[in-house]
Amino acid sequence: MDAALWGILLAIFASLGNILGAYLTFVRGGLSHRVLLYLIAGAAGYLLAWMLTDLFPHLISERPNAGILILVGYMGIYLLENLFASHAHLPDVESYHTHALVGTIKDQEPLVSGTASWAAFGGLLLHTFFDGAGIMAGYQVGSRTGFLIFLGVVMHKIPEGASLSSILLAAKHERGTVMRCAGAIALSTILGAFSALWLGRVDLGIAYDILALSAGMFLFVGASNLIPATQKGEYRSTFFLAIAGALVYFCSAWLLGVFGLHEVH
């Protein structure tokens, strides 16, 4: 199958995780605090192991300016969260950060303003755009890179959708609004993939640049959002889940080699 088609199909599949994560916050017993932390820990371990041992060395070897773009991606999402995001805090309930602009999934009191909730939604639109762009740029760079990025993205999509749902519920938005917004960030992932496809066909070097920017954002997600969420000592098993996430990366990379999925450029 053509690499571009693979990229689009996997971006579509990954985007469904946003909708699933948002939907599960409405299902009785669907997403407990413990389950979310387990998903977060696994995604964090995978992202850090993949980026530090594989993606960053590959990007820097191919593009001398990759380090600068990685930093721009990291600082860009850092500024976005701190300038425009709202963090929800529950009275009498210990809050926790899942990922991307959120502190809780419990629908209790009105915790954030409508303006703050829409600002958070806008931030997630940008972030999910680069989720999809990263998958497609990865496939343009090489089939192995593209599939490993897809795994990293899909692992944190459910917590991402839950994050969106929680902050909108904290602002007392209706269920229909929450699910429409979940659909919008899923669509943003797909639009990111199509945008990267077009730009990468113009110049493969642009695909590397998009990948470096996305890598900076993934680094922020893994090191500054997900890992801190697992360090509050609530469940010791989250530590092992983070290690397991790293092992998932190494096993996936090994299996891709066994089945002959290598870089195409």
N, C-alpha and C positions, 0 to 999 in steps of 0.2 A: 504494500500500500504506500502511496506517495506520502512523504514526510509531512507535507502541508496538511493533508487530510487527517493524518494521525494527530497532528497538533490541534486542529479544530475539534475533532471528536473528543479528545481527552480534556480539552478546555471545557467543552459542554458537560462532560461527565463530572469534572471537578466542581463546576458551578452548581450542580445539583446538591452538593454538600451544604451550600449556604441555605438553600430552601429547607433541606432536611433539618439542619441545626435550628432554624427558626421555628419550624413546625413542632419539633420535639419539646420545645418549651411549653407547649399547650397540652401535651399528652401527659396524663397522670402517671407519674413514675418514669417519664421518658428520659429526662436528663437530670440526674442527681448531681449534687456538688462533687461527690467522689468520682463519678464517671467523667465529668468535665475535666477534673484535675488529671485523671489518667490519660485522657485524650491529649491534653495539653502537654503533659510530661513526655509522652511518646513522640509527639510532633517536634518538641524542642530538641530532644536527643537526636532525632533524624536530621533536622535542619542543621544543627551545629556540626555533626559528624560529616555530613555531605559537603557543606560549604568549606570547612577548614581543611579537609583532607583531599578534596576533589575539585570543587567548583572554582574556588579562589586561585589555586595554583594554575588551573587550566586557563582561566581568563587572563591572568597576568602574563602567562607565557605567550598568549596570542595577541594581546593588546596592551601596549606600554602604559596607556592612560586608564587601564581598568581600575587600578587602585583609587584614583580620584573619583571615578564614577561610582564605585562602591561606597565611598565616603559620602558622596552627594546623595545617593539613595538612602543611606542610613540617616543622615542629618535631616533630609527632607521629611521622612516619616516621623522623625523625632520632633521636629518643629510643628508639623501638622497636628500631632497628638497634643502637644503642650500649648499651642496657641488657640486651637479651635475645638479641641475635644472636651467632653465633659465626663468626669468620672463619678459614677453613682455611689452613694454611700447610704446604707440602711441603718436606721436607728435600731439599737438592740439586736442587730444581727451582724455577725462578723463578715465584712465584705471581702471580696477577693477579686483579683483581676484575672479575667480569662484571656482576652486578647483583643487588641484594637478597640480601645475607647470604652471599656465597660468594667463595672465592678460587681455586678450581681445579676442573677436571673430570676430573682423573686419579685413578684408583683405585689407590693405592699402599699406604701404611701406614694404620692406624687413626689419623686425625688429630684427630677431635673426639669428645666423649662423646655417648652416646645422648641425654642430657638436652639438651645444646646443639643437637643436630640437630633435636629435636622443638620446641625454642624457635624455631629458624629456620623450621621448617615453619609454626608458628603465626603468625609474623610475615608469611610469604608469604600465608597464608590471608586476613589482614586486607588486605594490599596488593591482592591479586587481587579481593577483594570490591569495593574501590573502583575497580578497573579496569572492572568491569561496571557499577557504579553510575554511573561517569562517562560511559560510553557512553550509557546510558539517559537520564540527566539531560540530556546534550547534545541528544539527540533531542527531549526535551520542551521544551527551550529553542528549538531550531530544527534543521531537517533538515541544514543545512550544518554547524553546530557538531557535531552528532552524528556525521556521517560523518568529519569531520576528527579527532575524538577516537578514533573507531574505528581510523583509520589509525595514529595515534600509539600506541595500545594494541597493535595487532596487530604492529607493528614490533619491540616489545621482548618479545613473548610467548615466542619461542623461546629467547632468552638467559635469560629467567625460568625456563622449564622446565629448562634445562640447569643453572641455579644450584641449583634444588631437587635435581636428580639428583646433582650433584657433592657437595653437603654430606651427603646421606644415604649416598652411597657412601663418603665419607670417614669416616663413623661405622660403616661395615661393615654397613649394612642390605642385605637381599637385593633382587634385581631386582624381584620381585613387590611388595615393600613400596614401592619407589621409584615404580613405575608406579601403584600405588593412591593414593599421595600426590599424584602428578601429576594423577590424576583428581579428587582432592579439591580442589586449587586451581583446576582448571578449573571444577568445580561451584560453587566460591565466586564465581567471576566471574559465572556465570549467576544465582546467588542475589542478588548485588549488583544486577544489572539488574532483577530482579523487585522487589526492595525499593525501588529508586529509582522504578520505575514506580508502585507503590502510593503512595509518599509524594508524588510529583509530582502525582498526581491529587487528592490531598487539598489541596495548595496549590502552585501553580507556583513560588512563592518558595522553597519547600523544594528544588525541583530546582536552582535557582540556587545555593543554599547547598551542596548536595551537590557540584555542579560546582566550586565554589570550593575545597572541601576536597580534592577529587580533583586539582585543578590544583596545589595546594601539594605533593601527593605526586608528581605528574608532574615538577614543578620539581626536587624532590630527586633523583628518578631520573635526569633528564637532566643536571643541573648537578653533582650530588655523587656519583653512582654511575657514570654512563656516560661522561661527558667525561673524568674522571680515569683511567678504564681505558684510554683511547686515548692518553695523554700520556707513556707510558714509552719512546717512541722505538723500539719494536720494528719497526714497519712504518710507513714514511713515508706509505704510501697511506691509512692510517686518517684522516689529516687531510683528504684529498680526499673520503673517504666521508662524513665529517661535513658537509662543504660540500654534497655531493650530497644528503644527507638533508634539509638546509635547502631545497635546490632542489626536492626532491620535494614539500615542503609548498607552496611558492609555485606550482608547476605544478598541484598538486591543487586549491588554492583557485581558481586561474584557470579550470581546467576545470569546476569546480562552477558558477562563474558563467556560463560559456559554455552549459552544459546546463540552466541555469535553476534550479539547486538553491540556494534562498535560505532565510533564516530564515522560520519560520512564525508566530512570535509577534511 
